[in-house]
Each structure stands twice: as C-alpha cells, then as structure tokens.
Amino acid sequence: MKSILSRDEKIFARTSAILLAIFALLSISPFILVVVSSISSTESLISNGYSFFPESLSLDSYAYMAAQGKIILRAYAVSLFVTIVGTLISLVITTMLAYPLSRKDFKFRNLFTFLVFFSLLFNGGVVPSYIMWTKVFEIKNTVWALIFPTYLMFGINVLLVKSYFERVVPKDLIEAAQIDGAGELTIFTKVMIPLSTPVITTVGMFTALAYWNDWINGLYYINDPALYGVQQLLIRILNNIAFLRSGAAASTVGNVVISLPGESIRMALAVIGILPILVIFPLLQKYLVRGIAIGAVKG
Amino acid sequence: MPGFTPLFFSEVDVPRKTPFLISAKKSLPLLLMTLPGMAYLVINNYIPMLGVIIAFKKIDVSKGILASPWIGLSNFKFLFSTPDAWLMTRNTLLYNLAFLVIGTVFAIGLAIMMNEIATRFFAKYFQGMFLLPNLISMVVVSYLVFAFLNADTGLFPRSIFPHLKIEDINFYTSPGYWPFILLVVYLWKNTGYAAIIYLATIAGIDKTLYEAARLDGASKWGQIRYITLPLLKPTIIILMLFSIGRMMYSDFGLFYQVTMNSGALYSTTQTIDTYVFRGLMQLGNIGMASAAGVYQSLIGFILVLGANLLVRKINPDYALF
C-alpha cells in the first residue's frame, strides 16, 4: 500500500535528496581534484595550481611513473605481501581463539574472555611496545615489523566472532559432531568456519584494510627503503619528491630523458595509492556496511 | 525495540559439577587452540602494560629497563612543569569534544536524510560516496589536504583566493586555521561511517509508529522530534560512551600526517599521541614520552570506567559491562 505523503513530508524528502546529492559531491570532490591534477600539464599547474578545470592536460606524470615503475612496483609488492600474510594469520588466530571462548564448557572461558575484553580498555602505550618490539624481538627493518605490532589480532574482532559463534551456530550441531567422534579441530574447521563465513568475511576485510592503509608501523620500525609499502612511499614522496629519482638509475623512456613533473606526479601517486581501494570498493560495500552496523552496536 | 544487552557477557554461565581433572582434560584441545591468540595478546597487550614502570625510572640504555634506577614521579613532575602538558591535554580534549558533538549532529542528520531516499539505487550510491573517505589512509588524506592547501599549487591559495581578493595564506605555518581544517577533515572522513550506524537503527524502527503519528496530524519534523530521535537515544548513548572512553586519545594520522608534521602548527595540533611519538622517536626523550603515555592510559581508563558507571546508573541496559 502506498501511503499518501503530506505536503511537508514531500518537501522534506525532496530537500533531503538535493542536500544529499550536494554532500555526496563534496564527499568525493577531493578525489576528483586529485585525479584531475594528476593529468594536468606542468604549465597549467605552474600558472594556476591544482584545479578542477585545468587549462591543458598531460599524461607526463604517468609516463614518468611507468619509467620509474620499479620503486612503485616494489612498494606494491610489500604492501600486498603484508596485507595478505597479515590478514591470513590474523584470521586463523582470531577464529581459533574465538571458538573456545564461545564454548560454555571451556574451563578458561571467563578468564580468557576477560583478558581479551580488558585489552580493549587499557593499554601500556607506545613507548613500552616500541622498546619491546625493537629490543626483545628485534623486528626493526624486517618485514615482520609491518605485520606483528598492533594489527595481528584485535580484541574486538575476537569478541565479534565469539558472539557470532554463540548466536548462530546451533549447540546441537556441535554436540552431534562430538557424538560422531569429531575432535575439536574438526568441529572448528568443518562446522564453525563454514557456518560463519559472513562474520569472517567482514572481520577479514577490516583487517585487510587496516594492513593496506597502515603506515604507522612503517614510521616506527622501517627506515630501509627496500621495505617501504605503498603508504610509506607516499609519505616519503610528499615530503621529498626527489626520492622518486633514487629508485632507478636514469629516468629515460627510450632515449628521451623525462624531466620530473614534480607537482602532477605527487597527485598521480596519490591516485596509484587510492586505486586498489576504488577498484574493490563496489565489491566490499555490502560487507562494510554490515560490518559497521554489527561492530558498533550489537542489537 | 531491539534489546541492548550488555555486549559480550550476556549469557549466564551454568555452573558444572564436573571433577577438575576431567574437565581440564576435556578442555585441553580447546586450550591448545587458544594458544596462538593468547600468546599474541600477552605479547602485544599485556607485556607493554607492565612497561608502564618505564615512566617511573631513569632509563639507562646500557643497563636495560630492569636495572635502571627508580626515580619515582620525577618524569611526571617534569612533564607537568612544561607548558606542553597543558597544551596537548587541552588540544586533545577540545578536539574530541568538537568531534563528538558536531560529528554526532552531522551523522544523525545525514542518517535521517538517507532514510528518506526511497530509491535503493541512489541510496546505495550516496552511501558509497559518503563511506569512501573512511577507507583511505591518513597518508592519502594528507595528499588530498595538501592539494587543497599548499601555498605553491594548492586549490585554495592559487585558484580560489586570488578571485576573492584574499591575500596569500600559508596554511602549513598558520596554526589558527587548523582547528577548523581538522574538524572539516574529520567530518569528511567519519560522518558517512557514523551515519551508517544510526541509519541501521532508524531502519529498525517500527513503521506503524510513524503511521499512527501521521494520523494524529504530526508533521515530518514532529515525527523526527518525537519518534526518531528518542528511539536513537540508546545508540547515541553507546557511541558517546565509546567516545568519552577515547577522550584522551587522538587519531595520530590526523594530527601528525595531515598537518605534515609541521612544527609551526604545534600550538593547535599537538595532541598527547603526537607528543609521545615526537618525544620517543624525534627527541629520544623516553622519560617524558612514557610519562605522557601513562598519563594518557590512566586517565583514559578512568574515563571508560566512569562513563560506563554513569550509563549504568541511568539505564543498566545500555552499559558496556
């Protein structure tokens, strides 16, 4: 049945639509500015600065990056490795901890759940962490520095998966599997995991995003350029554009020396940094929205 | 309405009368499964908690932490005798307060408007456009802000201000503008995310309530005022509780990277997190950095407990624990 809208409801709906369209445009306008700037010619950048409507376009910055591709490809490889390996290890240890905590008959359930929960409320701060990771584990300038500190397991994710196991997987199913003689590991891999793909997808996606976007571990633990991920390369270039030159011996395409298109290349690099997220975003939006809703308020 | 049970301890444990050894043996496979996760928790979270002792010692790198001499509260006394302590506390609290109040108003407004969009197609695209800024790193954000603000090529200083006859502003050396800039960046990055949380609650409100109100002649504004907002209250309270617990913490990337680590801006951009980082990594002052870190953790912890206690007094159903 279609309800008849009163006059002020119609006005409200229309005003909302118009305002939302404006806000949505404002929301993505910085991305548009960056993309347009990255294909603006050096001359128009020198005379007008970054603009939504440049006088002339040029693909020099992308050509330069293609010529200097090595340093960028390497950063991509580091970021991909860290994201994939980090997320996989994270999912394994998070779900393996969440499963026993979801079992009422697990002896240490309350103690361990409290320890996980308390870690959300209190922390020792970055100074002790930094000293421990560098002095005890000596991870400075190793790829593990990008994987281990902070991101490998989030307490909140353990609790989310645990409560999902409790609410969604029927207890009878676990008991039936036990009667059939299945061990805990079998129940975990054959019953719990297959029945919990939605929450695992969501948690995995947030973890992967956290790894891909992380630059703070790099800031603390990495100063070897060979271990720069995409974000850290971006920081370095924002501060010092000349760093791009250090990667390859000569910036030539064929025999033509390309001068560094300084200002547009910064923005081209930002585009390269955003691109992976733009590409997979449509696939992820559904899971993200669901994850945000369950993550904050478990209704 | 959906039940807001305390988040994670909702289910009552039934005491079991199994002899200890039998139950312990039964729990062994489960215990083994928790090992990697618990080991990581101990290393990543609990050992650093013991590290708060660093703040009470004069760390001598050659002796190590344990053999370094205790100096009581000297680090704290020294920290609080500097103007930095007041400055970073003021900045952290004021920014968080502004983010909390203005951010909540914007998020609820956005959620109510998004709920009006009847066409699923547009709803999905708008939602995506509002969410996108939340998915990019603060490093990329700092590029975007740089594109708008830098004095040589930035959109505002080069393309817009000359038309408005506004004289040159070098934003990265002018601290006065940054409370506004950072608020805008914060709202741009986080409002879409927060709106989704409120939208989920609004979508769960019983439609017959609105029908009844309309039959009684309630205007649209009246429906929002007397149905939507009161039913959003539990969500608002829970999110505020989270925010109050995080009052001493700031988004390090927002205050460090987006400001390009510019020293000229410290008076309005220094927060406790940036102070700790600079103390530890740039000045090598472990004593001051760790004292500031402990100060942050301790007050933060008290705030979490206090906020939770307060909420439990008002309505136990909304409390976190």
Interface residues (C-beta under 8 A of the other chain):
Chain A: S3 S6 D8 E9 I11 F12 A13 S16 A17 L19 L20 A21 F23 A24 L25 L26 S27 I28 P30 F31 L33 V34 S37 L45 N48 G49 Y50 S51 F52 V92 I93 T94 M96 L97 Y99 P100 L101 R103 K104 D105 F106 K107 F108 R109 N110 F112 T113 L115 V116 F117 S119 L121 F122 N123 G124 G125 V126 V127 P128 S129 Y130 I131 M132 F148 P149 T150 L152 M153 G155 V158 L159 K162 S163 E166 G183 E184 L185 F188 L209 W212 N213 D214 W215 I216 L219 Y220 Q231 Q232 L234 I235 L238 N239 E263 R266 M267 L269 A270 G273 I274 I277 L278 F281 P282 Q285 L288 V289 I292 A293 A296 V297 K298 G299
Chain B: P2 G3 F4 T5 L7 F8 F9 E11 D13 V14 R16 S23 A24 K26 S27 P29 L30 L31 M33 T34 P36 G37 M38 Y40 L41 I43 N44 N45 Y46 I47 P48 M49 L50 G51 V52 I54 A55 I65 L110 I112 M113 M114 E116 I117 A118 F122 K124 Y125 F126 Q127 G128 M129 F130 L131 L132 P133 L135 I136 S137 M138 V139 V140 S142 Y143 L144 F146 A147 F148 D152 T153 G154 L155 P157 R158 S159 W188 G192 Y193 I196 I197 A200 T201 G204 E211 R214 S219 K220 W221 P234 T235 I238 L239 F242 G245 F252 G253 Q257 M260 V276 F277 L280 M281 I286 A289 S290 G293 V294 Q296 S297 G300 F301 V304 L305 F321
